[in-house]
Amino acid sequence: MSTRDGDAEKLLTPAEVAALFRVDPKTVTRWAKAGRIHSIKTLGGHRRFREDEILALLKEGSE
């Protein structure tokens, strides 16, 4: 997956997002299922999260 400029888009696993928010990875999955955060499903059915969106949420929460 890439952006317009050809730069690869960084995707995070639920465990990586959980570490940033200091919650359990299952909590991140529940947030995604509830629509609180946007996720992408891989061909294998795993959830991935766009790093830029997650960092924006972190920044928003710290203000």
Secondary structure as UniProt FT lines:
FT   TURN            4..5
FT   STRAND          11..12
FT   HELIX           14..21
FT   HELIX           25..34
FT   STRAND          40..41
FT   TURN            43..44
FT   STRAND          47..50
FT   HELIX           51..62
//
